[in-house]
Amino acid sequence: MPGTVLLLAASPLGRGRLVDAAGVLPVLAAVAPAVLSGTDTANVVELADPLEPQAVLTRLRAAAAAPGPLTVYVTGQLNLDRRQHRPHLALARTTPATVRYTALPWHWIREELRLRSAADTALVVDLHADAEAFRYVTERGLDSGRNTSVHGRIAPAAGRRGPAGPAYMKTVATLLRSGQRPPLHVLHQQAVARIPEETTGNLLLASTGGAPAAFPGPVVSPGPALSPGSPGPNPPAFAPGTVASVPVPVPVSVPMPVPAPLPGAEVVPGAVGPGSAPRPEDPHAAISAAVQGGRHGEADGLAARYEEAAVRAHGAGSEEALHWSEVRADLAMFAGDPARSCRAWLGVAGARLAAGQPVDAPAVEAAVDRAHHQWARIKDLARARELGPALAELRLRVPGRRRGALENVQRQLGRLQATR
């Protein structure tokens, strides 16, 4: 099965530019697509200094929905928005005052990749961060979700005149031009070992999914595996390998409740279908496989089991239960049922607001945005008219980041009502 590669290089065009992100694209483009992906063949999508976060989201969403392995190479800079103080990937038009509207929220990346399996989803990142953003990721990590392998580095602002160079990603590209792609953790170690002076004081990211961790440099020789919060061993002499500093735990998006097998079920690791339970360590892998195989009813049934188990264990308004409600909303989208997906996202948004979450919380905004996105794709006019008022009411409370979203719903709803 062919793989998919998304090359994303973005940084502001003005004075706030910390890194010449697009400068790495010619080097990456010189690598064979199959090597970038680690598959026999691959489709490559390149985004150089994009202007609009919605355009990036569209490409990211398409890449995440493609069957087969996905590798996303991200080069750019992180800024925090002034309202919620959350990390964003700055785009070409981003300024410190417009981060919220002109940059790509990092949690959008996490959300788009969450239905995929860590076994076939990877992020390779070379990011520079201003002082505030670097402090944030040092204290809290960079949450990319528990289903994504993440390798790379986050560097503080260079503090010198002119933008820095994406030395880590260029080194990765140079190594890949040999025609071989080793496992990403090996590639990461090789890249860091080649540029020790460039990564001193950086936050080094190394996760194969499930237990993301961020480590402050320097790099030392391999030693015992470190778990979040555990003390680092005494560092031996310098050599390429793992990091022996106290790790900074990266928060995962949502704990994954695993339901008990159905009565009489035979548990077969990795098996999917009647009489079997999905692998407890990664239920999303079984769901993703069913979607990619066109078995949409089966995928929704599996997610429904996890949702029911989460409701029993934690309550209907818990993050665990809402996570699976969101998964089912996305599964409806993949199945080509935008009305069902819209209704599910409206329910998620309403549940989060009822639980006291603020109207500008990322999860609330994301739910309303996705409901809006799916509503616009409903071809059955009666169902669109049915769901439109609920969406308009939510948009009054949750205007979101896209200017004119409420007006768009009201205008479209007026047209629908005029066609009665």
TORKOL-4160 file (C-alpha; in steps of 0.2 Angstrom, whole numbers, padded with zeros to 4 digits, m for minus):
420
<pt num="1" X="0000" Y="0000" Z="0000"/>
<pt num="2" X="0007" Y="0017" Z="m0005"/>
<pt num="3" X="0012" Y="0029" Z="0009"/>
<pt num="4" X="0008" Y="0048" Z="0011"/>
<pt num="5" X="0020" Y="0062" Z="0015"/>
<pt num="6" X="0016" Y="0079" Z="0019"/>
<pt num="7" X="0030" Y="0092" Z="0019"/>
<pt num="8" X="0025" Y="0107" Z="0029"/>
<pt num="9" X="0037" Y="0122" Z="0030"/>
<pt num="10" X="0030" Y="0138" Z="0037"/>
<pt num="11" X="0036" Y="0154" Z="0045"/>
<pt num="12" X="0030" Y="0172" Z="0045"/>
<pt num="13" X="0036" Y="0183" Z="0031"/>
<pt num="14" X="0039" Y="0199" Z="0043"/>
<pt num="15" X="0050" Y="0204" Z="0057"/>
<pt num="16" X="0044" Y="0190" Z="0068"/>
<pt num="17" X="0052" Y="0176" Z="0058"/>
<pt num="18" X="0063" Y="0165" Z="0068"/>
<pt num="19" X="0068" Y="0152" Z="0055"/>
<pt num="20" X="0069" Y="0151" Z="0036"/>
<pt num="21" X="0058" Y="0136" Z="0036"/>
<pt num="22" X="0055" Y="0135" Z="0017"/>
<pt num="23" X="0074" Y="0134" Z="0014"/>
<pt num="24" X="0073" Y="0115" Z="0019"/>
<pt num="25" X="0060" Y="0110" Z="0005"/>
<pt num="26" X="0073" Y="0109" Z="m0009"/>
<pt num="27" X="0083" Y="0097" Z="0001"/>
<pt num="28" X="0068" Y="0086" Z="0006"/>
<pt num="29" X="0061" Y="0087" Z="m0012"/>
<pt num="30" X="0078" Y="0079" Z="m0017"/>
<pt num="31" X="0074" Y="0063" Z="m0007"/>
<pt num="32" X="0064" Y="0049" Z="m0016"/>
<pt num="33" X="0046" Y="0049" Z="m0011"/>
<pt num="34" X="0047" Y="0031" Z="m0006"/>
<pt num="35" X="0062" Y="0035" Z="0006"/>
<pt num="36" X="0053" Y="0049" Z="0014"/>
<pt num="37" X="0038" Y="0038" Z="0017"/>
<pt num="38" X="0047" Y="0022" Z="0021"/>
<pt num="39" X="0036" Y="0012" Z="0009"/>
<pt num="40" X="0038" Y="0005" Z="m0008"/>
<pt num="41" X="0029" Y="0020" Z="m0016"/>
<pt num="42" X="0022" Y="0036" Z="m0009"/>
<pt num="43" X="0012" Y="0052" Z="m0013"/>
<pt num="44" X="0020" Y="0068" Z="m0008"/>
<pt num="45" X="0011" Y="0085" Z="m0004"/>
<pt num="46" X="0021" Y="0100" Z="m0001"/>
<pt num="47" X="0016" Y="0116" Z="0008"/>
<pt num="48" X="0028" Y="0131" Z="0007"/>
<pt num="49" X="0024" Y="0146" Z="0018"/>
<pt num="50" X="0005" Y="0144" Z="0017"/>
<pt num="51" X="m0005" Y="0159" Z="0021"/>
<pt num="52" X="m0021" Y="0152" Z="0028"/>
<pt num="53" X="m0023" Y="0139" Z="0043"/>
<pt num="54" X="m0039" Y="0132" Z="0035"/>
<pt num="55" X="m0030" Y="0128" Z="0019"/>
<pt num="56" X="m0017" Y="0119" Z="0029"/>
<pt num="57" X="m0030" Y="0110" Z="0039"/>
<pt num="58" X="m0038" Y="0104" Z="0022"/>
<pt num="59" X="m0022" Y="0096" Z="0016"/>
<pt num="60" X="m0018" Y="0089" Z="0033"/>
<pt num="61" X="m0036" Y="0081" Z="0034"/>
<pt num="62" X="m0034" Y="0074" Z="0017"/>
<pt num="63" X="m0017" Y="0066" Z="0021"/>
<pt num="64" X="m0024" Y="0059" Z="0038"/>
<pt num="65" X="m0038" Y="0051" Z="0029"/>
<pt num="66" X="m0027" Y="0043" Z="0016"/>
<pt num="67" X="m0024" Y="0024" Z="0018"/>
<pt num="68" X="m0007" Y="0018" Z="0022"/>
<pt num="69" X="0007" Y="0025" Z="0032"/>
<pt num="70" X="0008" Y="0044" Z="0034"/>
<pt num="71" X="0023" Y="0054" Z="0038"/>
<pt num="72" X="0022" Y="0073" Z="0041"/>
<pt num="73" X="0038" Y="0083" Z="0041"/>
<pt num="74" X="0035" Y="0100" Z="0049"/>
<pt num="75" X="0048" Y="0114" Z="0049"/>
<pt num="76" X="0043" Y="0131" Z="0056"/>
<pt num="77" X="0041" Y="0141" Z="0072"/>
<pt num="78" X="0029" Y="0140" Z="0087"/>
<pt num="79" X="0021" Y="0155" Z="0095"/>
<pt num="80" X="0007" Y="0156" Z="0109"/>
<pt num="81" X="m0009" Y="0165" Z="0105"/>
<pt num="82" X="m0012" Y="0179" Z="0118"/>
<pt num="83" X="m0029" Y="0174" Z="0123"/>
<pt num="84" X="m0027" Y="0156" Z="0127"/>
<pt num="85" X="m0008" Y="0154" Z="0128"/>
<pt num="86" X="m0008" Y="0138" Z="0117"/>
<pt num="87" X="0005" Y="0134" Z="0104"/>
<pt num="88" X="0002" Y="0138" Z="0086"/>
<pt num="89" X="0012" Y="0135" Z="0070"/>
<pt num="90" X="0015" Y="0152" Z="0063"/>
<pt num="91" X="0011" Y="0154" Z="0045"/>
<pt num="92" X="0016" Y="0167" Z="0032"/>
<pt num="93" X="0004" Y="0181" Z="0038"/>
<pt num="94" X="0006" Y="0178" Z="0057"/>
<pt num="95" X="0011" Y="0192" Z="0069"/>
<pt num="96" X="0012" Y="0191" Z="0088"/>
<pt num="97" X="m0005" Y="0200" Z="0088"/>
<pt num="98" X="m0014" Y="0189" Z="0076"/>
<pt num="99" X="m0008" Y="0172" Z="0081"/>
<pt num="100" X="m0025" Y="0166" Z="0085"/>
<pt num="101" X="m0032" Y="0169" Z="0068"/>
<pt num="102" X="m0018" Y="0168" Z="0056"/>
<pt num="103" X="m0008" Y="0153" Z="0063"/>
<pt num="104" X="m0012" Y="0134" Z="0064"/>
<pt num="105" X="m0016" Y="0128" Z="0081"/>
<pt num="106" X="m0005" Y="0114" Z="0086"/>
<pt num="107" X="m0020" Y="0104" Z="0093"/>
<pt num="108" X="m0028" Y="0104" Z="0076"/>
<pt num="109" X="m0013" Y="0093" Z="0071"/>
<pt num="110" X="m0017" Y="0081" Z="0086"/>
<pt num="111" X="m0035" Y="0081" Z="0082"/>
<pt num="112" X="m0033" Y="0076" Z="0063"/>
<pt num="113" X="m0021" Y="0062" Z="0067"/>
<pt num="114" X="m0030" Y="0055" Z="0082"/>
<pt num="115" X="m0040" Y="0041" Z="0073"/>
<pt num="116" X="m0024" Y="0034" Z="0065"/>
<pt num="117" X="m0012" Y="0021" Z="0073"/>
<pt num="118" X="0005" Y="0025" Z="0080"/>
<pt num="119" X="0011" Y="0011" Z="0070"/>
<pt num="120" X="0009" Y="0020" Z="0054"/>
<pt num="121" X="0008" Y="0039" Z="0059"/>
<pt num="122" X="0024" Y="0049" Z="0061"/>
<pt num="123" X="0028" Y="0067" Z="0064"/>
<pt num="124" X="0046" Y="0073" Z="0061"/>
<pt num="125" X="0048" Y="0091" Z="0067"/>
<pt num="126" X="0061" Y="0105" Z="0067"/>
<pt num="127" X="0053" Y="0119" Z="0076"/>
<pt num="128" X="0060" Y="0136" Z="0083"/>
<pt num="129" X="0050" Y="0144" Z="0097"/>
<pt num="130" X="0050" Y="0162" Z="0104"/>
<pt num="131" X="0053" Y="0164" Z="0123"/>
<pt num="132" X="0035" Y="0162" Z="0129"/>
<pt num="133" X="0032" Y="0147" Z="0118"/>
<pt num="134" X="0048" Y="0138" Z="0122"/>
<pt num="135" X="0044" Y="0140" Z="0141"/>
<pt num="136" X="0027" Y="0132" Z="0137"/>
<pt num="137" X="0034" Y="0117" Z="0129"/>
<pt num="138" X="0048" Y="0115" Z="0141"/>
<pt num="139" X="0035" Y="0115" Z="0155"/>
<pt num="140" X="0021" Y="0105" Z="0147"/>
<pt num="141" X="0028" Y="0097" Z="0132"/>
<pt num="142" X="0021" Y="0097" Z="0114"/>
<pt num="143" X="0005" Y="0087" Z="0114"/>
<pt num="144" X="0004" Y="0078" Z="0097"/>
<pt num="145" X="m0008" Y="0064" Z="0103"/>
<pt num="146" X="m0005" Y="0047" Z="0109"/>
<pt num="147" X="m0007" Y="0039" Z="0092"/>
<pt num="148" X="0007" Y="0048" Z="0083"/>
<pt num="149" X="0026" Y="0044" Z="0083"/>
<pt num="150" X="0035" Y="0061" Z="0086"/>
<pt num="151" X="0054" Y="0064" Z="0083"/>
<pt num="152" X="0063" Y="0080" Z="0081"/>
<pt num="153" X="0068" Y="0096" Z="0091"/>
<pt num="154" X="0062" Y="0112" Z="0097"/>
<pt num="155" X="0075" Y="0126" Z="0098"/>
<pt num="156" X="0073" Y="0142" Z="0107"/>
<pt num="157" X="0074" Y="0158" Z="0098"/>
<pt num="158" X="0092" Y="0160" Z="0092"/>
<pt num="159" X="0094" Y="0178" Z="0099"/>
<pt num="160" X="0104" Y="0184" Z="0084"/>
<pt num="161" X="0100" Y="0195" Z="0069"/>
<pt num="162" X="0091" Y="0186" Z="0055"/>
<pt num="163" X="0081" Y="0169" Z="0055"/>
<pt num="164" X="0090" Y="0153" Z="0060"/>
<pt num="165" X="0092" Y="0138" Z="0048"/>
<pt num="166" X="0082" Y="0122" Z="0050"/>
<pt num="167" X="0098" Y="0112" Z="0053"/>
<pt num="168" X="0090" Y="0097" Z="0061"/>
<pt num="169" X="0078" Y="0094" Z="0046"/>
<pt num="170" X="0091" Y="0098" Z="0033"/>
<pt num="171" X="0102" Y="0084" Z="0042"/>
<pt num="172" X="0087" Y="0072" Z="0041"/>
<pt num="173" X="0085" Y="0076" Z="0023"/>
<pt num="174" X="0104" Y="0073" Z="0020"/>
<pt num="175" X="0104" Y="0057" Z="0029"/>
<pt num="176" X="0088" Y="0051" Z="0019"/>
<pt num="177" X="0097" Y="0055" Z="0002"/>
<pt num="178" X="0107" Y="0040" Z="0005"/>
<pt num="179" X="0092" Y="0030" Z="m0001"/>
<pt num="180" X="0089" Y="0022" Z="0015"/>
<pt num="181" X="0076" Y="0026" Z="0029"/>
<pt num="182" X="0081" Y="0018" Z="0045"/>
<pt num="183" X="0068" Y="0017" Z="0060"/>
<pt num="184" X="0064" Y="0035" Z="0065"/>
<pt num="185" X="0072" Y="0034" Z="0082"/>
<pt num="186" X="0088" Y="0029" Z="0074"/>
<pt num="187" X="0087" Y="0042" Z="0061"/>
<pt num="188" X="0083" Y="0055" Z="0075"/>
<pt num="189" X="0099" Y="0049" Z="0084"/>
<pt num="190" X="0110" Y="0050" Z="0069"/>
<pt num="191" X="0104" Y="0068" Z="0065"/>
<pt num="192" X="0106" Y="0074" Z="0082"/>
<pt num="193" X="0124" Y="0067" Z="0083"/>
<pt num="194" X="0129" Y="0076" Z="0067"/>
<pt num="195" X="0124" Y="0093" Z="0074"/>
<pt num="196" X="0128" Y="0093" Z="0093"/>
<pt num="197" X="0132" Y="0112" Z="0092"/>
<pt num="198" X="0115" Y="0116" Z="0084"/>
<pt num="199" X="0104" Y="0105" Z="0097"/>
<pt num="200" X="0113" Y="0110" Z="0113"/>
<pt num="201" X="0099" Y="0117" Z="0124"/>
<pt num="202" X="0085" Y="0111" Z="0113"/>
<pt num="203" X="0070" Y="0101" Z="0118"/>
<pt num="204" X="0073" Y="0084" Z="0109"/>
<pt num="205" X="0057" Y="0074" Z="0105"/>
<pt num="206" X="0057" Y="0055" Z="0104"/>
<pt num="207" X="0041" Y="0045" Z="0105"/>
<pt num="208" X="0035" Y="0030" Z="0096"/>
<pt num="209" X="0017" Y="0034" Z="0101"/>
<pt num="210" X="0008" Y="0030" Z="0117"/>
<pt num="211" X="0021" Y="0038" Z="0129"/>
<pt num="212" X="0027" Y="0054" Z="0121"/>
<pt num="213" X="0042" Y="0062" Z="0130"/>
<pt num="214" X="0052" Y="0078" Z="0127"/>
<pt num="215" X="0070" Y="0079" Z="0133"/>
<pt num="216" X="0081" Y="0094" Z="0135"/>
<pt num="217" X="0098" Y="0091" Z="0128"/>
<pt num="218" X="0112" Y="0087" Z="0127"/>
<pt num="219" X="0113" Y="0070" Z="0119"/>
<pt num="220" X="0123" Y="0056" Z="0128"/>
<pt num="221" X="0126" Y="0037" Z="0124"/>
<pt num="222" X="0112" Y="0025" Z="0126"/>
<pt num="223" X="0107" Y="0020" Z="0144"/>
<pt num="224" X="0092" Y="0013" Z="0153"/>
<pt num="225" X="0075" Y="0019" Z="0146"/>
<pt num="226" X="0068" Y="0034" Z="0155"/>
<pt num="227" X="0050" Y="0036" Z="0160"/>
<pt num="228" X="0041" Y="0052" Z="0163"/>
<pt num="229" X="0046" Y="0059" Z="0179"/>
<pt num="230" X="0060" Y="0047" Z="0182"/>
<pt num="231" X="0078" Y="0053" Z="0186"/>
<pt num="232" X="0090" Y="0053" Z="0173"/>
<pt num="233" X="0106" Y="0042" Z="0175"/>
<pt num="234" X="0123" Y="0049" Z="0176"/>
<pt num="235" X="0128" Y="0054" Z="0159"/>
<pt num="236" X="0143" Y="0044" Z="0151"/>
<pt num="237" X="0155" Y="0052" Z="0139"/>
<pt num="238" X="0147" Y="0060" Z="0123"/>
<pt num="239" X="0141" Y="0048" Z="0110"/>
<pt num="240" X="0125" Y="0047" Z="0099"/>
<pt num="241" X="0111" Y="0040" Z="0108"/>
<pt num="242" X="0097" Y="0044" Z="0120"/>
<pt num="243" X="0095" Y="0059" Z="0131"/>
<pt num="244" X="0099" Y="0057" Z="0149"/>
<pt num="245" X="0091" Y="0072" Z="0157"/>
<pt num="246" X="0075" Y="0072" Z="0167"/>
<pt num="247" X="0061" Y="0070" Z="0154"/>
<pt num="248" X="0047" Y="0083" Z="0153"/>
<pt num="249" X="0031" Y="0073" Z="0151"/>
<pt num="250" X="0020" Y="0077" Z="0136"/>
<pt num="251" X="0001" Y="0076" Z="0141"/>
<pt num="252" X="m0009" Y="0064" Z="0130"/>
<pt num="253" X="m0025" Y="0070" Z="0123"/>
<pt num="254" X="m0037" Y="0058" Z="0132"/>
<pt num="255" X="m0035" Y="0041" Z="0142"/>
<pt num="256" X="m0041" Y="0027" Z="0132"/>
<pt num="257" X="m0054" Y="0016" Z="0141"/>
<pt num="258" X="m0053" Y="m0002" Z="0136"/>
<pt num="259" X="m0070" Y="m0012" Z="0138"/>
<pt num="260" X="m0070" Y="m0030" Z="0143"/>
<pt num="261" X="m0074" Y="m0042" Z="0130"/>
<pt num="262" X="m0092" Y="m0046" Z="0126"/>
<pt num="263" X="m0098" Y="m0062" Z="0135"/>
<pt num="264" X="m0092" Y="m0077" Z="0126"/>
<pt num="265" X="m0080" Y="m0067" Z="0115"/>
<pt num="266" X="m0063" Y="m0075" Z="0111"/>
<pt num="267" X="m0049" Y="m0062" Z="0112"/>
<pt num="268" X="m0037" Y="m0063" Z="0097"/>
<pt num="269" X="m0024" Y="m0050" Z="0097"/>
<pt num="270" X="m0026" Y="m0039" Z="0082"/>
<pt num="271" X="m0042" Y="m0047" Z="0076"/>
<pt num="272" X="m0057" Y="m0037" Z="0072"/>
<pt num="273" X="m0075" Y="m0043" Z="0069"/>
<pt num="274" X="m0089" Y="m0053" Z="0078"/>
<pt num="275" X="m0082" Y="m0063" Z="0093"/>
<pt num="276" X="m0066" Y="m0054" Z="0095"/>
<pt num="277" X="m0060" Y="m0038" Z="0104"/>
<pt num="278" X="m0049" Y="m0025" Z="0097"/>
<pt num="279" X="m0031" Y="m0025" Z="0104"/>
<pt num="280" X="m0032" Y="m0016" Z="0120"/>
<pt num="281" X="m0016" Y="m0007" Z="0118"/>
<pt num="282" X="m0022" Y="0002" Z="0103"/>
<pt num="283" X="m0040" Y="0001" Z="0099"/>
<pt num="284" X="m0038" Y="0015" Z="0086"/>
<pt num="285" X="m0028" Y="0003" Z="0075"/>
<pt num="286" X="m0042" Y="m0009" Z="0073"/>
<pt num="287" X="m0055" Y="0005" Z="0069"/>
<pt num="288" X="m0043" Y="0013" Z="0057"/>
<pt num="289" X="m0040" Y="m0004" Z="0048"/>
<pt num="290" X="m0059" Y="m0006" Z="0047"/>
<pt num="291" X="m0061" Y="0011" Z="0039"/>
<pt num="292" X="m0047" Y="0009" Z="0027"/>
<pt num="293" X="m0056" Y="m0008" Z="0022"/>
<pt num="294" X="m0072" Y="0001" Z="0019"/>
<pt num="295" X="m0080" Y="m0008" Z="0034"/>
<pt num="296" X="m0088" Y="0008" Z="0041"/>
<pt num="297" X="m0102" Y="m0001" Z="0050"/>
<pt num="298" X="m0089" Y="m0012" Z="0059"/>
<pt num="299" X="m0078" Y="0003" Z="0063"/>
<pt num="300" X="m0093" Y="0012" Z="0071"/>
<pt num="301" X="m0098" Y="m0003" Z="0080"/>
<pt num="302" X="m0081" Y="m0005" Z="0088"/>
<pt num="303" X="m0081" Y="0013" Z="0093"/>
<pt num="304" X="m0098" Y="0012" Z="0100"/>
<pt num="305" X="m0092" Y="m0002" Z="0112"/>
<pt num="306" X="m0078" Y="0009" Z="0118"/>
<pt num="307" X="m0090" Y="0023" Z="0120"/>
<pt num="308" X="m0103" Y="0013" Z="0130"/>
<pt num="309" X="m0089" Y="0006" Z="0141"/>
<pt num="310" X="m0082" Y="0024" Z="0145"/>
<pt num="311" X="m0100" Y="0030" Z="0149"/>
<pt num="312" X="m0102" Y="0015" Z="0161"/>
<pt num="313" X="m0085" Y="0018" Z="0169"/>
<pt num="314" X="m0083" Y="0037" Z="0169"/>
<pt num="315" X="m0100" Y="0045" Z="0165"/>
<pt num="316" X="m0108" Y="0052" Z="0149"/>
<pt num="317" X="m0099" Y="0069" Z="0151"/>
<pt num="318" X="m0082" Y="0062" Z="0154"/>
<pt num="319" X="m0067" Y="0066" Z="0143"/>
<pt num="320" X="m0066" Y="0047" Z="0140"/>
<pt num="321" X="m0084" Y="0046" Z="0134"/>
<pt num="322" X="m0083" Y="0062" Z="0124"/>
<pt num="323" X="m0067" Y="0056" Z="0115"/>
<pt num="324" X="m0077" Y="0041" Z="0108"/>
<pt num="325" X="m0091" Y="0052" Z="0104"/>
<pt num="326" X="m0079" Y="0062" Z="0093"/>
<pt num="327" X="m0072" Y="0046" Z="0086"/>
<pt num="328" X="m0089" Y="0041" Z="0080"/>
<pt num="329" X="m0092" Y="0058" Z="0073"/>
<pt num="330" X="m0077" Y="0057" Z="0062"/>
<pt num="331" X="m0082" Y="0039" Z="0057"/>
<pt num="332" X="m0098" Y="0046" Z="0051"/>
<pt num="333" X="m0088" Y="0058" Z="0040"/>
<pt num="334" X="m0077" Y="0044" Z="0033"/>
<pt num="335" X="m0093" Y="0034" Z="0029"/>
<pt num="336" X="m0100" Y="0049" Z="0019"/>
<pt num="337" X="m0114" Y="0053" Z="0031"/>
<pt num="338" X="m0111" Y="0072" Z="0034"/>
<pt num="339" X="m0128" Y="0074" Z="0043"/>
<pt num="340" X="m0125" Y="0060" Z="0056"/>
<pt num="341" X="m0107" Y="0068" Z="0058"/>
<pt num="342" X="m0114" Y="0085" Z="0060"/>
<pt num="343" X="m0127" Y="0079" Z="0073"/>
<pt num="344" X="m0114" Y="0070" Z="0083"/>
<pt num="345" X="m0102" Y="0085" Z="0083"/>
<pt num="346" X="m0116" Y="0096" Z="0089"/>
<pt num="347" X="m0119" Y="0084" Z="0103"/>
<pt num="348" X="m0101" Y="0084" Z="0108"/>
<pt num="349" X="m0101" Y="0103" Z="0108"/>
<pt num="350" X="m0117" Y="0104" Z="0119"/>
<pt num="351" X="m0110" Y="0091" Z="0131"/>
<pt num="352" X="m0094" Y="0101" Z="0133"/>
<pt num="353" X="m0103" Y="0117" Z="0136"/>
<pt num="354" X="m0115" Y="0109" Z="0148"/>
<pt num="355" X="m0100" Y="0103" Z="0158"/>
<pt num="356" X="m0094" Y="0121" Z="0160"/>
<pt num="357" X="m0080" Y="0121" Z="0147"/>
<pt num="358" X="m0077" Y="0139" Z="0141"/>
<pt num="359" X="m0084" Y="0144" Z="0124"/>
<pt num="360" X="m0066" Y="0147" Z="0118"/>
<pt num="361" X="m0059" Y="0130" Z="0124"/>
<pt num="362" X="m0050" Y="0121" Z="0110"/>
<pt num="363" X="m0061" Y="0106" Z="0111"/>
<pt num="364" X="m0077" Y="0116" Z="0111"/>
<pt num="365" X="m0071" Y="0127" Z="0096"/>
<pt num="366" X="m0066" Y="0111" Z="0087"/>
<pt num="367" X="m0082" Y="0102" Z="0089"/>
<pt num="368" X="m0092" Y="0117" Z="0083"/>
<pt num="369" X="m0080" Y="0120" Z="0068"/>
<pt num="370" X="m0082" Y="0102" Z="0063"/>
<pt num="371" X="m0101" Y="0102" Z="0065"/>
<pt num="372" X="m0101" Y="0118" Z="0053"/>
<pt num="373" X="m0089" Y="0109" Z="0041"/>
<pt num="374" X="m0101" Y="0094" Z="0040"/>
<pt num="375" X="m0117" Y="0104" Z="0039"/>
<pt num="376" X="m0110" Y="0113" Z="0024"/>
<pt num="377" X="m0109" Y="0096" Z="0015"/>
<pt num="378" X="m0126" Y="0090" Z="0018"/>
<pt num="379" X="m0135" Y="0088" Z="0002"/>
<pt num="380" X="m0152" Y="0083" Z="0009"/>
<pt num="381" X="m0160" Y="0100" Z="0011"/>
<pt num="382" X="m0173" Y="0094" Z="0024"/>
<pt num="383" X="m0159" Y="0087" Z="0035"/>
<pt num="384" X="m0149" Y="0103" Z="0033"/>
<pt num="385" X="m0164" Y="0114" Z="0038"/>
<pt num="386" X="m0167" Y="0103" Z="0053"/>
<pt num="387" X="m0149" Y="0104" Z="0059"/>
<pt num="388" X="m0146" Y="0122" Z="0054"/>
<pt num="389" X="m0155" Y="0131" Z="0069"/>
<pt num="390" X="m0145" Y="0121" Z="0082"/>
<pt num="391" X="m0129" Y="0125" Z="0073"/>
<pt num="392" X="m0133" Y="0144" Z="0072"/>
<pt num="393" X="m0137" Y="0144" Z="0091"/>
<pt num="394" X="m0120" Y="0136" Z="0095"/>
<pt num="395" X="m0111" Y="0149" Z="0083"/>
<pt num="396" X="m0119" Y="0163" Z="0093"/>
<pt num="397" X="m0110" Y="0156" Z="0109"/>
<pt num="398" X="m0095" Y="0149" Z="0100"/>
<pt num="399" X="m0090" Y="0161" Z="0086"/>
<pt num="400" X="m0073" Y="0152" Z="0083"/>
<pt num="401" X="m0057" Y="0158" Z="0075"/>
<pt num="402" X="m0064" Y="0161" Z="0058"/>
<pt num="403" X="m0071" Y="0178" Z="0056"/>
<pt num="404" X="m0089" Y="0178" Z="0048"/>
<pt num="405" X="m0093" Y="0160" Z="0053"/>
<pt num="406" X="m0109" Y="0165" Z="0062"/>
<pt num="407" X="m0115" Y="0175" Z="0047"/>
<pt num="408" X="m0111" Y="0161" Z="0035"/>
<pt num="409" X="m0122" Y="0149" Z="0045"/>
<pt num="410" X="m0136" Y="0162" Z="0046"/>
<pt num="411" X="m0135" Y="0166" Z="0027"/>
<pt num="412" X="m0135" Y="0148" Z="0022"/>
<pt num="413" X="m0149" Y="0144" Z="0034"/>
<pt num="414" X="m0159" Y="0158" Z="0026"/>
<pt num="415" X="m0157" Y="0151" Z="0009"/>
<pt num="416" X="m0162" Y="0134" Z="0014"/>
<pt num="417" X="m0178" Y="0141" Z="0023"/>
<pt num="418" X="m0182" Y="0150" Z="0007"/>
<pt num="419" X="m0182" Y="0134" Z="m0003"/>
<pt num="420" X="m0196" Y="0126" Z="0006"/>
